[in-house]
Amino acid sequence: MEGLFLGALEIVLIDIVLAGDNACVIAMAVRRLSRRRRMLGIALGAAAAVFLRVNLTFVASQIILLPYLKLVGGALVIWIAVKLLRYNAVQCDNNGREAGSLWEAVKLIMIADVVMSTDNILAIAAVAKGNLILLMFGLGLSIPLVVFGSSFLCMVMDRFPAVAYLAAAVLGKIGGELILSDPFVTHLIHPPRVVEILVQALCAVGVIALAWLLTHKGRTRGRRKKWGDSWRR
């Protein structure tokens, strides 16, 4: 009984720490939606994340060792971070009006969760040690944590839009971490800890810089098109 309690406590701590990744993705994805549809987006995103985790639990220990998987996954997370940051910039330009579809937001959440959740699943599975009750407890607990975390982040981003840049930087850092932990990369270069920190920092800053550059180019192109249309009239 004591072992079960300690295992549950460890899983609670793991879920609290790891739920932040999903909360960042969900909050940035649903912030583009109207306030009325946000809760639906958060609920669908959290449900999809847990569904994927339950199904990935049984294959995570095998697929995580495949070369190039984390390499591609890290690049995907960085791409999603840039995409979401650009969408958040569009929402600011639209003065808070809806700037995206519900299903597009859920799709991005699911892609990011497939990539980021493998390590999380293995951490919970290692603590559960084959105990199905603990495993289901850990996966089930992630639902309210992710829902609460993403709802809170949405409110913070509404009040302080600059927080979206911090959330995107966190996702960029996670992307760099995934790339460096890929079996192919670790076998090829064996990066020391200093290099790991440097690459993660560069990915975090790079996401913000790339999103700003693409957004700026899009705005410039839009203004030129608007001027051209006005001139033709």
Sequence and secondary structure as in RCSB ss.txt:
>XXXX:A:sequence
MEGLFLGALEIVLIDIVLAGDNACVIAMAVRRLSRRRRMLGIALGAAAAVFLRVNLTFVASQIILLPYLKLVGGA
LVIWIAVKLLRYNAVQCDNNGREAGSLWEAVKLIMIADVVMSTDNILAIAAVAKGNLILLMFGLGLSIPLVVFGS
SFLCMVMDRFPAVAYLAAAVLGKIGGELILSDPFVTHLIHPPRVVEILVQALCAVGVIALAWLLTHKGRTRGRRK
KWGDSWRR
>XXXX:A:secstr
 HHHHHHHHHHHHHHHHHHHHHHHHHHHHHTTS HHHHHHHHHHHHHHHHHHHHHHTTTHHHHTTSTTHHHHHHH
HHHHHHHHHHHHHHHHHHTTT   S HHHHHHHHHHHHHHHHHHHHHHHHHHHTT HHHHHHHHHHHHHHHHHHH
HHHHHHHHH TTHHHHHHHHHHHHHHHHHHTSHHHHHHH   HHHHHHHHHHHHHHHHHHHHHHHHHHHHHHHHH
HHHHHHH 
